[in-house]
């Protein structure tokens, strides 16, 4: 974190909507075709990710000064331009884990395929902040707040 980042002040956070993003499928087969009795299987699923927050604000200003010197017939002119730039940044990360267990009942003589369609859950919104000079600005954000899956099952004899 830069020294200037500590001068940022969060005024409020406005969450606007949530969305999901499909990231892939995972399949498991439970083959009970060779058995004459039903079986029940517990399957554990786990996904780990790191939630990163980065807020970056850049402020740039230019000052322009013109100087004219000498007699009118010489009219020497100097332009001086000074650029002032300030950067503010906050960056933090948190480790997240999603774990779930499902139970699958498999009849005798059947092979079951379980397919999970994994999805990231995103929270969207705006952070309203004040800089060290009192400037107020809004930064849009999207951050992963969770994981989920849709579960599909197909049976084959």
MOUR-V576755 format. One record per helix or strand of 3 or more residues. SS is the DSSP state (2 for helix, 1 for strand). FROM is the first residue (numbers start at 1). TO is the last residue. If there is no record, write none. Layout:
{{SS;FROM;TO} {SS;FROM;TO}}
This chain:
{{2;4;7} {1;9;31} {1;39;69} {1;76;106} {1;111;130} {1;136;156}}
